[in-house]
Amino acid sequence: MNDICDIMRTSAVIPVLVIDNAATARPLAEALVAGGLRVLEVTLRTPAALDAIREMKQVPGAIVGAGTVVSLKQFEQVKEAGAEFVVSPGLTERLAEPIIASGVPYLPGIATAGDIMRGLDLGLTHFKFFPAETSGGLKALKALAAPFYQCHFCPTGGITEASAPEWLGFDPVLCVGGSWVTSGTSAEIEAKARAAAGLRR
């Protein structure tokens, strides 16, 4: 997939993954994909992240991206590892411009009207609302989205199985990021993924 909109519309929930051991990456991806969650965001919060991306890329049907990308060096690293999309917690021109120029689908984080305006100036209309709950929750996103009718969002940060349906009920929200689907045995993770996949409107 070469369009961030298509990626965001693929699954109601994008699992946000913190992988400490690359050996666990492929079984985790297999369980999530079997449950219907194909889009996987591996955060660059551990030394194992790049190897985890390579492992998850081996799983048929998985669309594997890199999250918590905050520098051009990291962008080059995740590109080399085969990341199919890039997510950052914030938005700066210095990081965004090379990613956009590369053609890799990009989902930058925003939390304010100024962030969104900066993104629009760069030609972007799809954003991660982060950190979602501590930035004011759904009420804040509704207020932000009103003047930016052309934009779509993936709220991430504090989203739970209980709160996800309300977020997904807001039209500009194409998907949510969540970590509640990532714990347990393979069978438990697959069951959580199946329930999460069923949240799609």
Rosetta silent file (secondary structure, phi, psi, omega in degrees, C-alpha in Angstrom):
SEQUENCE: MNDICDIMRTSAVIPVLVIDNAATARPLAEALVAGGLRVLEVTLRTPAALDAIREMKQVPGAIVGAGTVVSLKQFEQVKEAGAEFVVSPGLTERLAEPIIASGVPYLPGIATAGDIMRGLDLGLTHFKFFPAETSGGLKALKALAAPFYQCHFCPTGGITEASAPEWLGFDPVLCVGGSWVTSGTSAEIEAKARAAAGLRR
SCORE:     score description
SCORE:     0.000 S_00000001
   1 L     0.000  137.488 -178.777    0.000    0.000    0.000 S_00000001
   2 L  -121.071   19.512 -179.457    1.330    3.435   -0.860 S_00000001
   3 L  -133.571  127.291 -176.316   -1.364    5.652    0.624 S_00000001
   4 H   -65.158  -30.505  177.945   -1.747    6.423    4.327 S_00000001
   5 H   -63.020  -45.326  178.447   -5.528    6.741    3.920 S_00000001
   6 H   -61.063  -41.642  179.749   -5.778    3.174    2.592 S_00000001
   7 H   -63.163  -44.834 -178.691   -3.607    1.909    5.451 S_00000001
   8 H   -65.515  -30.303 -178.979   -5.728    3.701    8.060 S_00000001
   9 H   -84.059   -6.308 -176.624   -8.928    2.286    6.571 S_00000001
  10 H   -71.052  -40.085 -177.686   -7.599   -1.286    6.606 S_00000001
  11 L  -136.170  141.339  177.851   -8.141   -1.922   10.327 S_00000001
  12 L   -65.055  -32.127 -178.044  -10.269   -0.208   12.963 S_00000001
  13 E  -125.593  130.160  172.700   -7.437   -0.623   15.453 S_00000001
  14 E  -102.745  112.291  178.369   -3.708   -0.314   14.792 S_00000001
  15 E   -63.264  130.091  176.570   -1.797   -2.214   17.480 S_00000001
  16 E   -98.195  112.049 -166.596    0.970   -0.071   18.975 S_00000001
  17 E  -109.789  127.871  172.474    3.759   -2.540   19.671 S_00000001
  18 L  -111.514  106.370 -172.603    6.720   -2.248   22.039 S_00000001
  19 L  -104.580  117.170  178.616    8.926   -5.272   21.305 S_00000001
  20 L   -89.057  -25.735 -176.297   11.691   -6.127   23.762 S_00000001
  21 L  -133.670  114.636 -176.190   12.692   -9.407   22.107 S_00000001
  22 H   -60.269  -23.160  179.316   12.662   -9.763   18.316 S_00000001
  23 H   -65.517  -21.663  179.836   12.066  -13.515   18.701 S_00000001
  24 H   -89.697   -8.210 -171.090    8.531  -12.746   19.903 S_00000001
  25 H   -66.429  -48.523 -175.448    7.744  -10.439   16.991 S_00000001
  26 H   -66.143  -46.348  177.016    6.677  -12.923   14.353 S_00000001
  27 H   -59.822  -36.659  177.874    4.329  -15.001   16.575 S_00000001
  28 H   -63.902  -46.092  178.854    2.748  -11.768   17.812 S_00000001
  29 H   -62.504  -40.794  179.810    2.218  -10.536   14.255 S_00000001
  30 H   -61.288  -41.430 -179.830    0.774  -13.895   13.213 S_00000001
  31 H   -67.129  -42.844 -179.416   -1.772  -13.775   16.056 S_00000001
  32 H   -65.757  -44.732 -179.984   -2.795  -10.193   15.294 S_00000001
  33 H   -65.980  -39.911  178.338   -3.148  -10.798   11.550 S_00000001
  34 H   -61.278  -31.519  178.523   -5.096  -14.019   12.175 S_00000001
  35 L   -82.645   -6.178  175.802   -7.489  -11.960   14.282 S_00000001
  36 L   106.730    2.972  176.936   -7.975   -9.445   11.484 S_00000001
  37 L  -101.930   99.701 -174.009   -5.573   -6.654   12.467 S_00000001
  38 L   -90.562  -25.710 -177.152   -3.155   -6.417    9.536 S_00000001
  39 E   -90.062  119.300 -173.336   -1.677   -2.968   10.165 S_00000001
  40 E  -123.907  128.070  178.992    1.049   -3.148   12.829 S_00000001
  41 E  -108.173  110.480  177.348    3.006   -0.227   14.281 S_00000001
  42 E   -93.337  115.320 -177.338    6.339   -1.223   15.831 S_00000001
  43 E   -80.394  144.685  179.398    7.561    1.622   18.016 S_00000001
  44 L   -85.909   55.271 -178.295   11.247    2.513   18.075 S_00000001
  45 L  -105.829   -2.660 -179.484   11.346    2.402   21.858 S_00000001
  46 L  -136.926  158.241  176.957   13.581   -0.646   22.229 S_00000001
  47 L   -63.295  -19.583 -176.881   16.837   -1.905   20.676 S_00000001
  48 L   -85.385   -4.948 -169.757   14.873   -4.840   19.208 S_00000001
  49 H   -59.202  -45.716 -176.559   12.499   -2.673   17.151 S_00000001
  50 H   -65.692  -41.629  176.677   14.289   -2.788   13.793 S_00000001
  51 H   -66.263  -34.328  178.420   14.738   -6.558   13.928 S_00000001
  52 H   -64.020  -39.559  177.032   11.098   -6.865   15.002 S_00000001
  53 H   -61.263  -44.800  179.487   10.016   -4.990   11.874 S_00000001
  54 H   -61.765  -41.025  179.761   12.058   -7.374    9.717 S_00000001
  55 H   -65.666  -45.837 -177.008   10.525  -10.402   11.468 S_00000001
  56 H   -67.255  -27.956  177.710    6.955   -9.141   11.192 S_00000001
  57 L   -62.911  -19.266 -179.711    7.456   -8.398    7.503 S_00000001
  58 L   -78.739   -9.938 -175.858    7.710  -12.163    6.978 S_00000001
  59 L   -86.302  119.157 -179.460    4.073  -12.664    8.045 S_00000001
  60 L   -57.074  132.037  177.256    1.712  -12.931    5.050 S_00000001
  61 L    91.562  -15.254 -178.021   -0.868  -10.155    5.067 S_00000001
  62 L   -76.478  138.052  173.008    0.913   -7.969    7.610 S_00000001
  63 E  -112.683  104.764 -167.863    1.391   -4.269    6.841 S_00000001
  64 E  -106.249  124.005  177.851    4.281   -3.306    9.100 S_00000001
  65 E  -121.826  174.065  179.967    5.176    0.266    9.939 S_00000001
  66 E  -114.753  132.158  177.043    7.495    2.063   12.334 S_00000001
  67 E  -111.342  171.103 -178.560    6.300    4.315   15.132 S_00000001
  68 L    56.980   36.934  175.055    8.046    6.823   17.401 S_00000001
  69 L   -84.268  117.606 -173.979   10.234    7.963   14.497 S_00000001
  70 L  -124.282    0.599 -178.705   11.724   11.280   15.636 S_00000001
  71 L  -145.266  160.935  177.434   14.848   11.745   13.493 S_00000001
  72 H   -66.431  -34.011  176.940   16.064   11.415    9.920 S_00000001
  73 H   -60.929  -44.899  177.934   18.554    8.774   11.042 S_00000001
  74 H   -63.791  -38.481  178.098   15.703    6.666   12.400 S_00000001
  75 H   -59.368  -44.941  178.176   13.753    7.184    9.184 S_00000001
  76 H   -62.542  -38.458 -179.896   16.659    5.829    7.165 S_00000001
  77 H   -65.742  -43.824 -177.527   16.943    2.867    9.539 S_00000001
  78 H   -72.929  -31.355  173.784   13.266    1.918    9.328 S_00000001
  79 H   -60.761  -45.714 -180.000   13.297    2.301    5.548 S_00000001
  80 H   -63.548  -33.066  179.817   16.207   -0.135    5.394 S_00000001
  81 H   -76.820  -11.588  176.761   14.314   -2.509    7.694 S_00000001
  82 L    98.991   15.786  179.492   11.358   -2.481    5.279 S_00000001
  83 L   -58.522  134.539 -176.575    8.813   -0.359    7.145 S_00000001
  84 L   -93.827  -11.477  172.397    5.778    0.235    4.931 S_00000001
  85 L  -156.034  163.159 -175.852    4.646    3.382    6.727 S_00000001
  86 E  -128.771  135.053  177.714    6.071    5.808    9.280 S_00000001
  87 E  -123.317  134.138  175.685    4.444    7.306   12.374 S_00000001
  88 E  -123.464  152.722 -178.354    5.931   10.111   14.456 S_00000001
  89 L   -73.782  -19.052  179.291    4.704   11.498   17.791 S_00000001
  90 L  -142.145 -171.748 -176.184    4.890   15.077   16.523 S_00000001
  91 L  -133.760  117.088  172.269    5.303   17.102   13.354 S_00000001
  92 L  -129.239  147.853  178.976    8.361   19.066   12.247 S_00000001
  93 H   -62.455  -37.634 -175.473    9.223   20.224    8.752 S_00000001
  94 H   -61.855  -36.082  178.329   12.771   18.878    9.063 S_00000001
  95 H   -85.793  -42.259 -172.560   11.507   15.325    9.559 S_00000001
  96 H   -66.955  -42.107 -172.723    8.339   15.485    7.480 S_00000001
  97 H   -60.075  -46.151  177.638    9.746   16.886    4.242 S_00000001
  98 H   -66.175  -34.339  178.519   12.213   14.017    3.512 S_00000001
  99 H   -66.568  -46.087  178.769    9.607   11.400    4.450 S_00000001
 100 H   -60.489  -43.856 -179.190    7.011   12.987    2.173 S_00000001
 101 H   -63.320  -29.042 -178.572    9.562   13.284   -0.635 S_00000001
 102 H   -73.231  -22.552 -176.912   10.415    9.576   -0.285 S_00000001
 103 L    88.009   -2.413  177.107    6.830    8.519   -0.953 S_00000001
 104 L   -71.987  129.428  178.607    6.629    6.398    2.204 S_00000001
 105 L   -55.253  135.206 -170.491    3.151    6.793    3.762 S_00000001
 106 E  -131.026  132.449  178.123    3.465    9.125    6.734 S_00000001
 107 E  -127.528   93.875 -179.569    1.274    9.704    9.803 S_00000001
 108 E   -84.890  153.491  178.173    2.623   12.520   11.980 S_00000001
 109 E   -82.304  142.011  175.605    1.329   13.301   15.445 S_00000001
 110 E  -136.195  154.520  175.451   -0.649   16.477   16.135 S_00000001
 111 L  -141.820   -5.442 -177.039   -2.250   17.923   19.266 S_00000001
 112 L  -138.160  167.375  176.146   -3.050   21.536   18.312 S_00000001
 113 H   -63.296  -37.387  178.450   -4.533   23.634   15.523 S_00000001
 114 H   -62.205  -39.186  177.018   -1.039   24.942   14.756 S_00000001
 115 H   -59.305  -47.121 -178.138    0.211   21.369   14.280 S_00000001
 116 H   -64.067  -41.995  179.161   -2.579   20.653   11.791 S_00000001
 117 H   -62.624  -38.000  176.451   -1.943   23.908    9.901 S_00000001
 118 H   -63.138  -42.116  178.029    1.747   23.010    9.627 S_00000001
 119 H   -63.749  -43.237  178.627    0.733   19.621    8.234 S_00000001
 120 H   -61.491  -38.393  177.465   -1.659   21.165    5.725 S_00000001
 121 H   -60.440  -28.481 -179.874    1.143   23.463    4.557 S_00000001
 122 L   -89.325   -0.665  179.430    3.135   20.297    3.822 S_00000001
 123 L    89.510   14.077 -177.877    0.260   18.766    1.877 S_00000001
 124 L   -97.611  144.155  176.472   -0.814   16.357    4.640 S_00000001
 125 L  -131.999   -0.562 -179.363   -4.415   15.671    5.647 S_00000001
 126 E  -119.776  128.182 -172.026   -4.071   12.508    7.780 S_00000001
 127 E  -138.149  155.589  167.982   -2.748   12.760   11.311 S_00000001
 128 E   -91.990  124.764  174.821   -2.246   10.887   14.553 S_00000001
 129 E   -88.750  109.236 -170.200   -3.982   12.706   17.427 S_00000001
 130 L  -146.976  141.364  -11.767   -1.486   12.161   20.229 S_00000001
 131 L   -77.545  123.903 -165.049   -1.536   11.803   23.155 S_00000001
 132 L   -59.447  -54.730 -174.677   -5.283   11.479   22.681 S_00000001
 133 L   -70.228  -43.874 -176.970   -6.675   11.248   26.197 S_00000001
 134 L   -78.654   -7.926  174.583   -4.309   13.662   27.917 S_00000001
 135 L   -93.333   11.070  176.755   -4.737   16.182   25.075 S_00000001
 136 L   114.908   -2.599  175.826   -8.406   16.549   25.931 S_00000001
 137 H    68.474 -160.766 -175.310   -9.913   13.347   24.600 S_00000001
 138 H   -62.843  -35.559  178.985  -12.689   13.082   22.037 S_00000001
 139 H   -59.239  -42.844  179.587  -14.150   16.459   23.023 S_00000001
 140 H   -67.125  -40.986 -179.604  -10.858   18.155   22.099 S_00000001
 141 H   -65.049  -39.693  178.581  -10.567   16.290   18.792 S_00000001
 142 H   -60.760  -40.401  178.787  -14.108   17.255   17.822 S_00000001
 143 H   -66.599  -40.220  179.032  -13.247   20.896   18.468 S_00000001
 144 H   -68.201  -40.679 -174.278  -10.022   20.614   16.445 S_00000001
 145 H   -69.855  -25.869 -174.403  -11.625   18.734   13.573 S_00000001
 146 L   -56.126  -50.852 -179.984  -14.420   21.262   13.060 S_00000001
 147 L   -79.054  -11.258 -178.660  -12.364   23.920   11.218 S_00000001
 148 L  -114.081   62.713 -172.114  -10.236   21.264    9.481 S_00000001
 149 L   -61.114  -22.145 -176.596  -13.047   19.396    7.722 S_00000001
 150 L   -85.118   -2.587 -172.763  -10.672   17.879    5.153 S_00000001
 151 L   -98.259  153.127  175.447   -8.583   16.055    7.761 S_00000001
 152 E  -128.886  156.758 -167.879   -8.767   12.522    9.149 S_00000001
 153 E  -137.717  153.630  169.534   -7.296   11.158   12.345 S_00000001
 154 E  -124.987   93.894  177.554   -5.951    8.137   14.206 S_00000001
 155 E   -65.599  135.890 -179.680   -6.210    8.916   17.929 S_00000001
 156 E  -143.848  140.829  177.840   -3.517    7.163   19.965 S_00000001
 157 L   111.438   96.663  179.829   -2.588    7.324   23.631 S_00000001
 158 L    87.450    2.843  177.589   -4.894    6.119   26.366 S_00000001
 159 L   -74.380  134.022 -178.699   -7.416    4.503   24.009 S_00000001
 160 L  -120.921  169.734  176.238   -8.947    1.379   25.562 S_00000001
 161 L   -57.340  -35.954 -178.584  -11.188   -1.431   24.412 S_00000001
 162 L   -73.922  -36.863 -175.754  -14.037    0.343   26.221 S_00000001
 163 L   -89.665  -18.216 -175.873  -13.411    3.811   24.759 S_00000001
 164 H   -56.049  -43.506 -178.068  -12.473    2.796   21.201 S_00000001
 165 H   -59.606  -36.600  179.738  -16.058    2.489   19.884 S_00000001
 166 H   -67.024  -43.007  176.343  -16.874    6.088   20.868 S_00000001
 167 H   -59.702  -46.439 -176.595  -13.753    7.389   19.131 S_00000001
 168 H   -69.254  -16.846  177.393  -14.517    5.322   16.027 S_00000001
 169 L   -77.103   -8.650  178.279  -18.061    6.691   15.998 S_00000001
 170 L   -91.869  119.491 -169.666  -16.690   10.138   15.093 S_00000001
 171 L   -51.440  -42.504 -179.142  -16.568   10.360   11.280 S_00000001
 172 L   -68.195   -9.720  178.747  -13.109   11.997   10.901 S_00000001
 173 E   -89.026  114.480 -179.055  -11.588    9.114   12.896 S_00000001
 174 L   -89.065  -26.828 -179.302  -10.547    6.354   10.488 S_00000001
 175 L  -165.865  170.018  174.079   -8.888    4.133   13.106 S_00000001
 176 E  -127.329  153.719  173.346   -7.425    4.222   16.603 S_00000001
 177 E   -98.464  138.335 -178.104   -4.063    3.126   17.946 S_00000001
 178 E  -154.167  153.671  179.567   -4.110    0.833   20.950 S_00000001
 179 L  -111.960   -2.559 -176.550   -1.980   -1.520   22.994 S_00000001
 180 H   -67.507  -17.627 -177.531   -4.709   -3.496   24.778 S_00000001
 181 H   -86.373   -0.827 -166.895   -4.675   -6.139   22.029 S_00000001
 182 H  -101.480   -0.061 -176.945   -0.993   -6.998   22.485 S_00000001
 183 L  -110.648  152.999  177.879   -0.870   -8.921   25.778 S_00000001
 184 L   111.760 -171.909  176.329   -1.564  -12.553   26.612 S_00000001
 185 L   -73.482  169.078  178.336   -1.067  -15.881   24.871 S_00000001
 186 H   -57.368  -41.018 -179.767   -1.237  -16.128   21.093 S_00000001
 187 H   -66.018  -39.383  179.221   -4.804  -17.393   21.342 S_00000001
 188 H   -67.566  -40.894  178.829   -5.781  -14.528   23.656 S_00000001
 189 H   -64.819  -42.115  178.162   -4.156  -11.961   21.389 S_00000001
 190 H   -61.227  -41.380  179.474   -5.922  -13.396   18.350 S_00000001
 191 H   -65.660  -41.632  177.413   -9.262  -13.214   20.189 S_00000001
 192 H   -64.069  -40.311  179.593   -8.625   -9.597   21.240 S_00000001
 193 H   -64.030  -40.689 -179.488   -7.616   -8.735   17.682 S_00000001
 194 H   -63.679  -42.050  178.014  -10.783  -10.303   16.293 S_00000001
 195 H   -64.882  -40.507 -179.985  -12.930   -8.275   18.696 S_00000001
 196 H   -66.553  -41.162  179.287  -10.997   -5.099   17.831 S_00000001
 197 H   -62.697  -29.147  179.966  -11.322   -5.738   14.095 S_00000001
 198 L   -75.328   -4.807  179.199  -15.059   -5.998   14.585 S_00000001
 199 L   -78.190  -11.236  179.929  -15.210   -2.408   15.807 S_00000001
 200 L   -57.593  130.213 -179.786  -15.021   -1.123   12.223 S_00000001
 201 L   -68.686    0.000    0.000  -18.166    0.839   11.428 S_00000001
